[in-house]
Amino acid sequence: MGRFKNLVDTPIAVELFKEKYHIPEGVGLRYCPPENILTDKRTGEVVIPVITFLEGGMTIPMGTITRDYLRNHRLCPHQCTANMFRVLGSVNALSQMMDLQLTWHDVVHMYECHSQSDGGYYLKSRSPVVKMVSCLPKSNNGPFKWGNRNESGNASRKAPSLFLSLLKRYSLFLGIASSLSHSLFLYFRRDLCLFSKLHLCELDPQLTVDIVEPAVMVPPIETPNKNHDAHYAPHAPLNERILSSMTRRSVAAHPWHDLEIGPGAPTVFNTVVEISKGSKVKYELDKKTGLIKVDRVLYSSVVYPHNYGFIPRTLCEDNDPMDVLVIMQEPVLPGCFLRARAIGLMPMIDQGEKDDKIIAVCADDPEYRDINDIKDLPPHRLAEIRRFFEDYKKNENKEVAVNDFLPASAAYEAIQYSMNLYADYIVESLRR
């Protein structure tokens, strides 16, 4: 917080600041860290957050929906977590792109406002399957979903990139008496919004709000492995679901959430096998129970060329864990897990939706010990894999397109991205 104090700690600094940001004469300016802001109703003085500096020079757009939601819930911007700004900001963008004329009442209908132990506020969907906006984290692309059970449709559009990776907010406030005229405030808003590193929030001048310390946007989730490449973020710890065993109830472990991804991820990681090599039965994880269920028998006269499964504690845009095809000598029974090493990525479009697959080898199979990249495999092996995924749904009249295989580096990036999504959404929701 103290890093901004020098902006207004001397008369000369105040004058320079007012000149730079076009602050009109006669307006008092002072630095107020949140713990010292006066909100005494007896004095009639209210401190209105006019300027907020964000870590990394990022700004949070204050659309109508965001502003109205904060005003009606009596919240200051720095009381809200990144989750709230991601939801409100994306609803703003969605409303504008689709001309849906959404309001803050629509947000209230779909989301509940909750408070964290540190005083920060976040939004939680009233239903785990019905959300106004999806795919918020670390992505500028949709699809966005709106309306009850997506009845209004969906669209893949470009979203504002300013809702990504917010860590902390540091605020500098203008002390403004409640008698300040609304027109003068609009003057501030008009001129100050020209600066990309400033954030403006229009609140009711008669409103008294409680100010709390800025919340940490992304809490530390696990200490990185010292031997792990610093380029990659730490993976999520064992989630809180396992704590339910402390209630003396017998709780079965869930392979998606309770199995660790492994310290070597995204290079070497645990994989849960759903379908054995040579099987014509398509098994898949039942996300509710954690059991492996029979999805269907393949319609075509083909079998899975290699063991197929998923990477625990990952999340993709289709709300499923990351898929992986593990090449090894022997078939592995469904429900078992093994250590796999990523060697490539197979980009795939399944019925118009992205459904990429990680290509990996068993890390503990000596025959594939020296296979480290997709180019190390025989071309015929790759042709077999590609042909299987192109053909296995043809008799179901479902279209699948497989693009050229990508190297191991692309697989590492895809796995890391899915780990980040899991940490942002699944882990954080379990903590709450």
C-alpha positions, 0 to 999 in steps of 0.5 A: 500500500505504501508504494502509492503514498509518495504520490500525495505525501507532499504539497508539490506531489499533490499539485503534480498529481492533480495536474496530471489527472485533471483534478479540479481546484478546491477538491481536497486530496489525501492518501487513505489506506483502507484501515484508516478510511473514515466512515463515521456517519455522525460526521456526515463524511463519506470517502468515495473510491474514485481512483484505484491503482491495480497491481501490474497496471491492469484496470477493471472496467466498471460497466453499468451492471458492475456499478449497480451491483456494487451500489445495491450491495453496499460494496467497495471495489476492493472488498470484492475478489477477482471472482466477482469482477470476472463474473460481473465484467463478463456479464457486462461484456456479454450483455453488450455483445449480444444486446441482451439488456441484462441488469444487476437483477439478472446477476442476483437471480443467478448468483449469490454473494458470499463473504470470505473469512478475510472480508472479501466477497465473491459470487457463487452460482445458485446452481452448479449447472445453471450459470449466466457465464461460463469459461471465465478463467484465464481465457479470452474466448467463450463460449459464454452461456446465458439465461436459464439452462442456456435457453437463450443460446450461446456464442463464441466471442472475444471477451475482455482480457482484463479479468485474467490473473488479478492478484491484489488491488492497491487503492488510492482514495480521494477524500470527498465530502458527502455534500459534493455535487453529483455534477462535479463527480461526473466531471471527475469521471469524465476526465479521469477515465481517459487514463488507462491505469485508473479505475473509476467507480461511481457510488451514491454520495450519500452511501456509507460503506465499510472498507476492508483490507484488499483481499488476496486474489489467488491464495497460495495453494501449494509450495512448488517442488524445488526440482520443478521447472519454475516456468510452471505454476504449482498444482493444487493440493489435496482438496477438502473433500477428503476432510469429510472422513473426519466426520466418521463417515466412510467416503470413497476417494474420487479419482478426479479430485482426490488423486494427486496429479504428481510432483512432475506435472505437467511433464510426468503425471498420474493418469486414471485409466478409463478404457483398456487397450483393445477394448470396444467398450467405452467406459468413462468417469461418472463425475458424481460418484467417482466410479467408472461407468459404461458409456456405450459399445462402439458402433464401428468395428474398431477398438481402442489402440491404447489405454485411454483415460484422464489426468486428475485435478485438471479441467478443460473448457468442456467441464471434463478433466484432460483426456490422455492416450497412454502408449504402453505394451500392455492393457491396464484395467479401468479404474487403475492409475499409472504414471504417464509422460506427455510426448505430444498433443493431438488437436481434435474437434468433436462435433464442432467443439474442441476436444484435444487429447494428450499423447503420452507413454507410460513412464514406467514401461522400459520399452518407451523409456527413450520416447520423449516427443511425438516425432520419436514414434513411428509414423505408422503408429501416429497414423493408426491413432489418427484413423481411430479417432477419425472413424470411431464415431462415423456410424453414429453420424458424428463428425470428428476432425483430427489436426496435425500432431503437436510436439511435447511442449504443446502438451505441457502448455495444455496440461498446465492450462488445465491445471490452472483452470482446476485450481481456479474453479474446482479447488476454490469452490471446495474451499468455500 
